């Protein structure tokens, strides 16, 4: 009887491990598909302004978030914060809410909300948000000087 219980326990453990592996495989396949899409279709909107593309590249470089994620549908907080930073800097450079919204595939009211949120982050001096903004502005200053 003792051997039978050990056998059942080992079988359950094997099944759990198999389920976890299958789940992880599905996650990795999803990530591979996202990377394939990024290689085939780089995140350059058809009506892209060169200055807005420079802002996107600078924010992406500083934050380590891909341009596709910044302009994509993802709503996770770290990506949203970087998207808000992009919106804030683009607004700083004189772009309208509607133009920024078209660039990041959002409504102008979403851009207004993003700019206000990021302005609050800067006023409260959150370290991560302030660092992204400062470093992106430095990179953009280098772009504009050249």
LINBELDA-V819381 format. One record per backbone hydrogen bond with DSSP energy under -1.0 kcal/mol. CO is the residue of the C=O (numbers start at 1). NH is the residue of the N-H. Records with the same first field share a line. If there is no record, write none. Layout:
CO = NH  NH
//
This chain:
1 = 5
2 = 6
3 = 7
4 = 8
5 = 9
6 = 10
7 = 11
8 = 12
9 = 13
10 = 14
11 = 15
12 = 16
13 = 17
14 = 18
15 = 19
16 = 20
17 = 21
18 = 22
19 = 23
20 = 24
21 = 25
22 = 26
23 = 27
24 = 28
25 = 29
26 = 30
27 = 31
28 = 32
29 = 33
30 = 34
31 = 35
32 = 36
33 = 37
34 = 38
35 = 39
36 = 40
37 = 41
42 = 44
45 = 48
49 = 53
50 = 54
51 = 55
52 = 56
53 = 57
54 = 58
55 = 59
56 = 60
57 = 61
58 = 62
59 = 63
60 = 64
66 = 70
67 = 71
76 = 80
77 = 81
78 = 82
79 = 83
80 = 84
81 = 85
82 = 86
83 = 87
84 = 88
85 = 89
86 = 90
87 = 91
88 = 92
89 = 93
90 = 95
91 = 94
96 = 100
97 = 101
98 = 102
99 = 103
100 = 104
101 = 106
107 = 111
108 = 112
109 = 113
110 = 114
111 = 115
112 = 116
113 = 117
114 = 118
115 = 119
116 = 120
117 = 121
118 = 122
119 = 123
120 = 124
121 = 126
126 = 130
127 = 131
128 = 132
129 = 133
130 = 134
131 = 135
132 = 136
133 = 137
134 = 138
135 = 139
136 = 140
137 = 141
138 = 142
139 = 143
140 = 144
141 = 145
142 = 146
//
